[in-house]
Amino acid sequence: MIPQTEPFIREAVQANPALVKPNEGGVSLRTRMQRLVYAPFKAVVQEKKRVRALTQGPFLMVLDGLDECDNKDEVQELIDGILAFFNEHPLIPLRVFVTSRVEEHIQSHLNVPAVMLDNLVDHCSDDDIAMFLEILFEDGCRRNSVVRAYVQQHGEWPTQSDRHKLVEHIGGSFIFASAVFKFIMATNAIGGPPTPMDRLPLALKMNPGLDGLYTQTLARSMHLAHFSDIISTIALLFAPLPTSGIADLLGIETYKVVNVLVNLQAIIQVPGTDDIPVTLCHTSLRDFLTTKSRSRDFFAHPSHHVRLFLHCLECKVKHLRQNPGLFIRASEQIPVSATYALDYSISHLEDGLGSLKLTEFDCAIRFCREAVELRPGTPRLVGILANAVRRRGGQTGSLTDFGEAISLHRETLELQPSPHPDRSYSLNNLSNALLDRYRVTGTIADLEEAISLLHEWRDHPTFIKALAHLNSQSHVVKFIITDRLNPCACHFPGIEKISIRTYALGPISNEVIKAYFHKYLETVPWVDGRQASPADVEKLTELSGGLPVWAATVIGLLSPDLHHQG
């Protein structure tokens, strides 16, 4: 309050009484602010009236919750008026502090050099949230007669323990805290728990306690274009993306993503800048969206993984067309959507495999081939093509596809010599491709090669380096390692630094190995109902050399669910 402004305000109102009648007189908000706030303040400053507070620094005017104003045109007009005033009077000792959620009509007008934008999420702690909730509940309990009656009989509500749990669940978001509080204190909740005391336990559970809050909030945007695609994408992404990354991945404009999300900020963190990922206020929202019985119309169907797989491939190809050197130069600034597409396209393929149609496989493989042609010799691009071809072969039984997949996986291995960090994954992919073809053809050579790949331990350089520290007599930790090959004869880097005693395990009889194969080969899920022939059993028994570990490895490879047996 600045008492010295009173005569100037009074004079303005006397000259135009409509200034204090918002719904009458046709006076705009910008004009009212100019006549009732800016002009009186400027007059006091210019007349150098004795305002003691001015000697201690500029005054601060707070506009809290600007996004809650329904009239967007008036909000934009208000902001334009503020900016115009400060452009005309840059040295006036007045500052305006505006708080708001990320609303496009607000942020676009405030995104100018004279305004400092900041994200409140970066400046709050659990203590801040606890104080915020304390104030909200104190006020809410005072206003709610049902809660007052409960407190008189039972004492403090919510208890300190319950408040602490709420703070932990909320995770530093004032918007989410406000949404949870409104959910708890809602009046006349039709069809739901009747009192705040009944709703508090649901909020404490979060999952599935907040299903009603999620449904109500998501409904605000469900009528908007691309709503389902955007929400399903956010729910199924393996790593969060910013709004521009989501837009680029889906092939739509960024403003359309923002338009859907601005109404959902009570449950989704929408950053004010485009370099920060969109995240969920609480992980229970993802559980809600991926459980059909709970989310219903908002369900993120697993088949959306297929769309994301295809979008990832299309996104990679688009950026490679623009810059064929992408993914190869370390100094290159790679778009976040392209990086995501390279890292997670196969993950979306695997999770959407049951929903992929043959035509979608064909489309995906065309994208993959073009990517390899644009950037030949890139192991990850070759590997993605190999996996797509292999999975199509698994659907059609095409030996041509299996052969091409195996050839492509061999190429990937050649591009990743040991100790390349991704080599173990490529070995696993080649082994799986060989086993897929073996299940169709029964060709023993494929099975033999798949098993031979196992002698390259997964991440063995790191493992061996760790073992080297356990040579001291003071260590009581010892390892027993079983392997088909003598580790000392494998020439692994660093193996000479480890104290190793090798013991050869003697073979067992062929009759026992044969009985083992007869028992467990019957449980293998063969393609088209085929079974292992007596000749197959004889050949496998001969190849095992009497080693039960080898026999168990074969069964484990053919039927992963049985790898723990034997």
DOTI-65096 format. One record per residue (C-alpha): x, y, z; residue in one letter. Coordinates in steps of 0.25 Angstrom, whole numbers, always signed. Layout:
BEGIN
TIKE  east north    up resn
TIKE     X     Y     Z    A
...
//
This chain:
BEGIN
TIKE  east north    up resn
TIKE    +0    +0    +0    M
TIKE    +5   +14    -3    I
TIKE    -4   +24    +4    P
TIKE    +1   +36    -5    Q
TIKE    -5   +30   -17    T
TIKE   -19   +32   -11    E
TIKE   -23   +46   -16    P
TIKE   -18   +42   -30    F
TIKE   -27   +29   -30    I
TIKE   -39   +37   -25    R
TIKE   -37   +48   -36    E
TIKE   -37   +37   -47    A
TIKE   -50   +30   -41    V
TIKE   -57   +43   -40    Q
TIKE   -53   +47   -54    A
TIKE   -58   +33   -59    N
TIKE   -66   +25   -49    P
TIKE   -67   +13   -59    A
TIKE   -52   +10   -55    L
TIKE   -57    +3   -43    V
TIKE   -69    -4   -50    K
TIKE   -62   -15   -58    P
TIKE   -75   -20   -65    N
TIKE   -80    -6   -68    E
TIKE   -75    +6   -76    G
TIKE   -67    -2   -87    G
TIKE   -54    +2   -80    V
TIKE   -43    -8   -83    S
TIKE   -34   -15   -73    L
TIKE   -22    -8   -79    R
TIKE   -28    +5   -77    T
TIKE   -32    +2   -63    R
TIKE   -18    -2   -59    M
TIKE   -13   +10   -66    Q
TIKE   -22   +20   -58    R
TIKE   -23   +13   -45    L
TIKE    -9    +7   -43    V
TIKE    +2   +12   -53    Y
TIKE    -2   +27   -54    A
TIKE    -3   +29   -38    P
TIKE   +10   +22   -35    F
TIKE   +17   +30   -46    K
TIKE   +11   +43   -40    A
TIKE   +16   +40   -26    V
TIKE   +30   +37   -32    V
TIKE   +31   +49   -41    Q
TIKE   +26   +59   -30    E
TIKE   +37   +53   -21    K
TIKE   +27   +51   -10    K
TIKE   +33   +46    +3    R
TIKE   +30   +31    +2    V
TIKE   +40   +25   +12    R
TIKE   +39   +11    +5    A
TIKE   +44   +16    -8    L
TIKE   +58   +18    -1    T
TIKE   +59    +4    +1    Q
TIKE   +57    -1   -13    G
TIKE   +47    -3   -24    P
TIKE   +32    -7   -20    F
TIKE   +28   -21   -24    L
TIKE   +14   -24   -30    M
TIKE   +10   -38   -30    V
TIKE    +0   -44   -40    L
TIKE    -3   -58   -35    D
TIKE    -9   -69   -43    G
TIKE   -11   -61   -56    L
TIKE   -14   -74   -64    D
TIKE   -27   -75   -55    E
TIKE   -33   -63   -62    C
TIKE   -43   -68   -72    D
TIKE   -43   -57   -82    N
TIKE   -30   -59   -90    K
TIKE   -31   -46   -98    D
TIKE   -32   -38   -85    E
TIKE   -19   -45   -80    V
TIKE   -12   -42   -93    Q
TIKE   -17   -28   -92    E
TIKE   -12   -27   -78    L
TIKE    +2   -32   -81    I
TIKE    +3   -23   -93    D
TIKE    +0   -11   -84    G
TIKE   +10   -15   -74    I
TIKE   +21   -16   -84    L
TIKE   +17    -3   -91    A
TIKE   +18    +4   -78    F
TIKE   +32    -1   -75    F
TIKE   +36    +2   -89    N
TIKE   +32   +16   -86    E
TIKE   +38   +17   -72    H
TIKE   +49    +7   -71    P
TIKE   +55   +13   -59    L
TIKE   +43   +14   -50    I
TIKE   +44    +7   -37    P
TIKE   +34    -3   -39    L
TIKE   +35   -18   -42    R
TIKE   +24   -28   -46    V
TIKE   +24   -42   -41    F
TIKE   +15   -52   -49    V
TIKE   +12   -66   -46    T
TIKE    +5   -75   -56    S
TIKE    +5   -89   -62    R
TIKE   +11   -90   -75    V
TIKE    +0   -85   -84    E
TIKE    +3   -81   -98    E
TIKE    -5   -68   -98    H
TIKE    +3   -64   -86    I
TIKE   +17   -69   -89    Q
TIKE   +17   -64  -103    S
TIKE   +14   -50   -99    H
TIKE   +24   -50   -87    L
TIKE   +35   -56   -96    N
TIKE   +42   -43   -98    V
TIKE   +56   -38   -94    P
TIKE   +50   -29   -83    A
TIKE   +44   -41   -76    V
TIKE   +52   -51   -68    M
TIKE   +45   -65   -69    L
TIKE   +48   -76   -59    D
TIKE   +42   -90   -55    N
TIKE   +37   -90   -41    L
TIKE   +39  -105   -40    V
TIKE   +54  -102   -40    D
TIKE   +53   -94   -27    H
TIKE   +44  -102   -18    C
TIKE   +47  -113    -7    S
TIKE   +39  -122    +1    D
TIKE   +39  -112   +12    D
TIKE   +32  -102    +3    D
TIKE   +22  -112    -1    I
TIKE   +19  -116   +13    A
TIKE   +17  -101   +17    M
TIKE    +8  -100    +5    F
TIKE    -1  -112    +9    L
TIKE    -1  -107   +23    E
TIKE    -7   -93   +19    I
TIKE   -17  -100    +9    L
TIKE   -22  -110   +20    F
TIKE   -23  -100   +31    E
TIKE   -31   -91   +22    D
TIKE   -39  -103   +16    G
TIKE   -42  -109   +30    C
TIKE   -47   -95   +35    R
TIKE   -57   -94   +24    R
TIKE   -62  -108   +23    N
TIKE   -72  -111   +34    S
TIKE   -71  -126   +33    V
TIKE   -56  -126   +35    V
TIKE   -58  -117   +47    R
TIKE   -67  -126   +53    A
TIKE   -58  -138   +50    Y
TIKE   -46  -130   +57    V
TIKE   -54  -127   +69    Q
TIKE   -56  -142   +71    Q
TIKE   -43  -148   +66    H
TIKE   -33  -137   +67    G
TIKE   -23  -133   +57    E
TIKE   -26  -136   +42    W
TIKE   -19  -139   +34    P
TIKE    -9  -145   +43    T
TIKE    +6  -141   +42    Q
TIKE    +9  -155   +37    S
TIKE    -1  -153   +26    D
TIKE    +4  -140   +22    R
TIKE   +18  -145   +21    H
TIKE   +13  -156   +12    K
TIKE    +6  -146    +3    L
TIKE   +19  -138    +2    V
TIKE   +27  -150    -2    E
TIKE   +17  -154   -13    H
TIKE   +15  -140   -18    I
TIKE   +30  -138   -21    G
TIKE   +32  -123   -21    G
TIKE   +21  -119   -31    S
TIKE   +12  -108   -26    F
TIKE    +2  -110   -37    I
TIKE    +1  -125   -33    F
TIKE    +0  -121   -19    A
TIKE   -12  -112   -22    S
TIKE   -19  -122   -30    A
TIKE   -17  -133   -20    V
TIKE   -23  -123    -9    F
TIKE   -35  -120   -18    K
TIKE   -37  -135   -20    F
TIKE   -37  -137    -5    I
TIKE   -46  -125    -1    M
TIKE   -56  -126   -13    A
TIKE   -70  -124    -9    T
TIKE   -82  -132   -14    N
TIKE   -73  -142   -21    A
TIKE   -84  -150   -28    I
TIKE   -81  -165   -28    G
TIKE   -68  -164   -20    G
TIKE   -64  -164    -6    P
TIKE   -74  -155    +2    P
TIKE   -64  -147   +11    T
TIKE   -50  -141   +11    P
TIKE   -46  -152   +21    M
TIKE   -51  -163   +12    D
TIKE   -43  -157    +0    R
TIKE   -30  -155    +8    L
TIKE   -26  -170    +8    P
TIKE   -28  -170    -7    L
TIKE   -19  -159    -9    A
TIKE    -9  -166    +0    L
TIKE    -9  -178    -8    K
TIKE    -8  -170   -21    M
TIKE    -9  -183   -29    N
TIKE   -20  -185   -32    P
TIKE   -26  -174   -22    G
TIKE   -24  -163   -32    L
TIKE   -32  -169   -44    D
TIKE   -43  -159   -42    G
TIKE   -34  -147   -42    L
TIKE   -27  -153   -55    Y
TIKE   -40  -155   -62    T
TIKE   -45  -142   -59    Q
TIKE   -32  -134   -63    T
TIKE   -30  -142   -76    L
TIKE   -44  -139   -80    A
TIKE   -41  -125   -81    R
TIKE   -33  -127   -94    S
TIKE   -39  -140  -100    M
TIKE   -47  -132  -110    H
TIKE   -34  -126  -116    L
TIKE   -27  -131  -129    A
TIKE   -16  -142  -126    H
TIKE   -20  -143  -112    F
TIKE   -19  -158  -112    S
TIKE    -6  -159  -119    D
TIKE    +1  -149  -110    I
TIKE    -4  -155   -97    I
TIKE    -1  -170  -102    S
TIKE   +13  -165  -106    T
TIKE   +16  -159   -93    I
TIKE   +11  -171   -86    A
TIKE   +19  -181   -94    L
TIKE   +32  -174   -97    L
TIKE   +44  -181   -91    F
TIKE   +51  -167   -88    A
TIKE   +44  -154   -87    P
TIKE   +44  -143   -98    L
TIKE   +42  -128   -99    P
TIKE   +30  -123  -106    T
TIKE   +37  -121  -119    S
TIKE   +43  -135  -118    G
TIKE   +29  -141  -116    I
TIKE   +24  -133  -128    A
TIKE   +36  -136  -137    D
TIKE   +34  -151  -134    L
TIKE   +19  -151  -137    L
TIKE   +21  -142  -149    G
TIKE   +12  -130  -144    I
TIKE   +15  -116  -140    E
TIKE   +20  -113  -126    T
TIKE    +8  -103  -123    Y
TIKE    -1  -115  -125    K
TIKE    +6  -122  -114    V
TIKE    +6  -110  -105    V
TIKE    -9  -108  -107    N
TIKE   -12  -121  -102    V
TIKE    -3  -121   -90    L
TIKE    -6  -107   -84    V
TIKE   -19  -112   -79    N
TIKE   -13  -124   -72    L
TIKE    -2  -117   -64    Q
TIKE    -9  -122   -51    A
TIKE    -3  -136   -54    I
TIKE    +7  -134   -65    I
TIKE   +20  -125   -63    Q
TIKE   +20  -116   -76    V
TIKE   +33  -108   -75    P
TIKE   +34   -93   -79    G
TIKE   +46   -96   -89    T
TIKE   +47  -106  -100    D
TIKE   +60  -112   -95    D
TIKE   +54  -119   -83    I
TIKE   +46  -132   -84    P
TIKE   +31  -133   -81    V
TIKE   +30  -142   -69    T
TIKE   +18  -148   -61    L
TIKE   +15  -141   -47    C
TIKE   +14  -155   -42    H
TIKE   +18  -169   -47    T
TIKE    +4  -174   -44    S
TIKE    -1  -166   -56    L
TIKE    +6  -176   -65    R
TIKE    +0  -188   -58    D
TIKE   -13  -182   -60    F
TIKE   -12  -179   -74    L
TIKE    -6  -193   -77    T
TIKE   -17  -201   -70    T
TIKE   -30  -201   -78    K
TIKE   -40  -205   -67    S
TIKE   -36  -192   -60    R
TIKE   -33  -182   -71    S
TIKE   -44  -187   -81    R
TIKE   -45  -176   -92    D
TIKE   -31  -171   -88    F
TIKE   -24  -185   -89    F
TIKE   -10  -185   -96    A
TIKE   -12  -197  -104    H
TIKE    +1  -206  -106    P
TIKE    -2  -205  -121    S
TIKE    +3  -191  -120    H
TIKE   +17  -196  -119    H
TIKE   +15  -200  -134    V
TIKE   +12  -186  -137    R
TIKE   +24  -181  -129    L
TIKE   +33  -191  -136    F
TIKE   +29  -186  -149    L
TIKE   +30  -171  -145    H
TIKE   +44  -174  -140    C
TIKE   +48  -180  -153    L
TIKE   +42  -169  -161    E
TIKE   +48  -158  -152    C
TIKE   +62  -164  -154    K
TIKE   +61  -165  -169    V
TIKE   +56  -150  -169    K
TIKE   +68  -145  -161    H
TIKE   +77  -154  -169    L
TIKE   +72  -148  -182    R
TIKE   +75  -134  -177    Q
TIKE   +88  -138  -171    N
TIKE   +94  -151  -176    P
TIKE  +106  -149  -166    G
TIKE   +96  -150  -154    L
TIKE  +100  -160  -143    F
TIKE  +115  -161  -148    I
TIKE  +121  -148  -144    R
TIKE  +123  -146  -129    A
TIKE  +122  -131  -129    S
TIKE  +109  -131  -137    E
TIKE   +97  -126  -130    Q
TIKE   +87  -137  -132    I
TIKE   +72  -134  -130    P
TIKE   +67  -140  -118    V
TIKE   +56  -148  -125    S
TIKE   +66  -154  -135    A
TIKE   +74  -159  -123    T
TIKE   +62  -165  -117    Y
TIKE   +58  -171  -130    A
TIKE   +72  -178  -131    L
TIKE   +72  -182  -116    D
TIKE   +58  -188  -115    Y
TIKE   +52  -192  -128    S
TIKE   +55  -206  -126    I
TIKE   +49  -206  -112    S
TIKE   +36  -201  -118    H
TIKE   +37  -212  -128    L
TIKE   +38  -222  -117    E
TIKE   +27  -217  -109    D
TIKE   +18  -215  -121    G
TIKE   +21  -228  -128    L
TIKE    +8  -235  -125    G
TIKE    +1  -224  -132    S
TIKE   +10  -222  -144    L
TIKE    +3  -225  -158    K
TIKE   +11  -230  -170    L
TIKE    +9  -217  -177    T
TIKE   +15  -209  -165    E
TIKE   +27  -218  -165    F
TIKE   +29  -216  -180    D
TIKE   +28  -201  -178    C
TIKE   +37  -201  -166    A
TIKE   +48  -209  -174    I
TIKE   +47  -199  -185    R
TIKE   +50  -188  -175    F
TIKE   +62  -196  -170    C
TIKE   +68  -199  -183    R
TIKE   +67  -184  -187    E
TIKE   +74  -181  -174    A
TIKE   +85  -191  -176    V
TIKE   +87  -186  -191    E
TIKE   +88  -171  -186    L
TIKE   +98  -175  -175    R
TIKE  +105  -188  -179    P
TIKE  +114  -195  -169    G
TIKE  +107  -190  -156    T
TIKE  +105  -202  -147    P
TIKE   +93  -198  -140    R
TIKE   +85  -195  -153    L
TIKE   +89  -208  -159    V
TIKE   +85  -215  -146    G
TIKE   +71  -208  -146    I
TIKE   +69  -213  -160    L
TIKE   +74  -227  -157    A
TIKE   +64  -228  -145    N
TIKE   +52  -223  -153    A
TIKE   +55  -233  -164    V
TIKE   +57  -244  -154    R
TIKE   +44  -241  -147    R
TIKE   +37  -241  -161    R
TIKE   +43  -255  -163    G
TIKE   +37  -259  -150    G
TIKE   +23  -255  -154    Q
TIKE   +24  -261  -169    T
TIKE   +34  -272  -167    G
TIKE   +42  -267  -179    S
TIKE   +55  -274  -180    L
TIKE   +60  -262  -188    T
TIKE   +57  -252  -177    D
TIKE   +64  -261  -167    F
TIKE   +76  -262  -176    G
TIKE   +77  -247  -179    E
TIKE   +75  -244  -164    A
TIKE   +87  -254  -160    I
TIKE   +96  -247  -171    S
TIKE   +92  -233  -166    L
TIKE   +95  -237  -151    H
TIKE  +109  -243  -156    R
TIKE  +112  -229  -163    E
TIKE  +108  -222  -150    T
TIKE  +118  -231  -142    L
TIKE  +129  -228  -152    E
TIKE  +126  -213  -150    L
TIKE  +128  -215  -134    Q
TIKE  +141  -223  -132    P
TIKE  +144  -226  -117    S
TIKE  +143  -219  -107    P
TIKE  +133  -210  -114    H
TIKE  +122  -207  -103    P
TIKE  +111  -212  -112    D
TIKE  +117  -225  -117    R
TIKE  +110  -233  -106    S
TIKE   +96  -229  -111    Y
TIKE  +100  -232  -125    S
TIKE  +105  -245  -122    L
TIKE   +92  -248  -115    N
TIKE   +84  -243  -127    N
TIKE   +92  -252  -136    L
TIKE   +90  -264  -127    S
TIKE   +75  -261  -127    N
TIKE   +74  -260  -142    A
TIKE   +81  -274  -143    L
TIKE   +72  -280  -133    L
TIKE   +60  -275  -141    D
TIKE   +64  -281  -154    R
TIKE   +68  -294  -146    Y
TIKE   +54  -295  -141    R
TIKE   +48  -295  -155    V
TIKE   +59  -303  -162    T
TIKE   +65  -312  -151    G
TIKE   +79  -309  -157    T
TIKE   +89  -313  -146    I
TIKE   +99  -304  -152    A
TIKE   +91  -292  -148    D
TIKE   +90  -297  -133    L
TIKE  +104  -300  -133    E
TIKE  +108  -286  -137    E
TIKE   +98  -280  -127    A
TIKE  +104  -288  -116    I
TIKE  +119  -284  -120    S
TIKE  +115  -270  -119    L
TIKE  +113  -271  -104    L
TIKE  +128  -272  -101    H
TIKE  +129  -257  -102    E
TIKE  +125  -253   -88    W
TIKE  +115  -242   -87    R
TIKE  +123  -230   -83    D
TIKE  +135  -239   -80    H
TIKE  +145  -227   -80    P
TIKE  +138  -220   -68    T
TIKE  +136  -234   -61    F
TIKE  +150  -238   -62    I
TIKE  +155  -224   -58    K
TIKE  +146  -226   -45    A
TIKE  +152  -240   -42    L
TIKE  +166  -235   -43    A
TIKE  +164  -227   -30    H
TIKE  +161  -240   -22    L
TIKE  +174  -247   -23    N
TIKE  +179  -243    -9    S
TIKE  +179  -254    +2    Q
TIKE  +171  -244   +11    S
TIKE  +159  -246    +2    H
TIKE  +149  -256    +6    V
TIKE  +141  -255    -7    V
TIKE  +143  -266   -18    K
TIKE  +137  -269   -31    F
TIKE  +133  -282   -37    I
TIKE  +132  -279   -52    I
TIKE  +126  -290   -62    T
TIKE  +129  -289   -76    D
TIKE  +131  -298   -89    R
TIKE  +145  -293   -91    L
TIKE  +157  -291   -82    N
TIKE  +157  -276   -79    P
TIKE  +172  -276   -79    C
TIKE  +173  -280   -93    A
TIKE  +163  -270   -98    C
TIKE  +173  -258   -97    H
TIKE  +163  -249   -91    F
TIKE  +169  -235   -88    P
TIKE  +174  -235   -74    G
TIKE  +172  -250   -71    I
TIKE  +187  -251   -67    E
TIKE  +184  -242   -55    K
TIKE  +175  -252   -48    I
TIKE  +178  -264   -40    S
TIKE  +171  -275   -47    I
TIKE  +171  -290   -44    R
TIKE  +164  -298   -55    T
TIKE  +158  -312   -53    Y
TIKE  +153  -320   -64    A
TIKE  +139  -326   -62    L
TIKE  +138  -340   -66    G
TIKE  +127  -344   -76    P
TIKE  +115  -353   -73    I
TIKE  +110  -364   -81    S
TIKE  +103  -362   -94    N
TIKE   +91  -370   -89    E
TIKE   +88  -359   -78    V
TIKE   +90  -348   -88    I
TIKE   +81  -354   -98    K
TIKE   +70  -356   -87    A
TIKE   +71  -342   -83    Y
TIKE   +69  -337   -98    F
TIKE   +57  -347   -99    H
TIKE   +51  -341   -87    K
TIKE   +52  -326   -90    Y
TIKE   +52  -326  -105    L
TIKE   +37  -330  -104    E
TIKE   +34  -317   -97    T
TIKE   +41  -308  -107    V
TIKE   +31  -299  -115    P
TIKE   +34  -303  -129    W
TIKE   +29  -296  -141    V
TIKE   +17  -303  -149    D
TIKE   +17  -314  -138    G
TIKE   +30  -321  -143    R
TIKE   +38  -329  -133    Q
TIKE   +52  -333  -131    A
TIKE   +55  -346  -139    S
TIKE   +63  -357  -133    P
TIKE   +74  -353  -142    A
TIKE   +74  -339  -136    D
TIKE   +75  -345  -122    V
TIKE   +87  -354  -126    E
TIKE   +94  -342  -133    K
TIKE   +92  -333  -121    L
TIKE   +97  -344  -111    T
TIKE  +109  -346  -120    E
TIKE  +112  -331  -120    L
TIKE  +110  -330  -105    S
TIKE  +123  -338  -102    G
TIKE  +116  -343   -90    G
TIKE  +115  -329   -83    L
TIKE  +102  -326   -76    P
TIKE  +105  -311   -77    V
TIKE  +105  -312   -92    W
TIKE   +92  -320   -92    A
TIKE   +85  -310   -83    A
TIKE   +90  -298   -91    T
TIKE   +84  -304  -103    V
TIKE   +70  -306   -96    I
TIKE   +71  -292   -90    G
TIKE   +73  -286  -104    L
TIKE   +62  -294  -110    L
TIKE   +52  -291   -99    S
TIKE   +56  -279   -91    P
TIKE   +46  -282   -80    D
TIKE   +54  -295   -77    L
TIKE   +68  -289   -76    H
TIKE   +68  -291   -61    H
TIKE   +65  -306   -61    Q
TIKE   +75  -317   -63    G
//
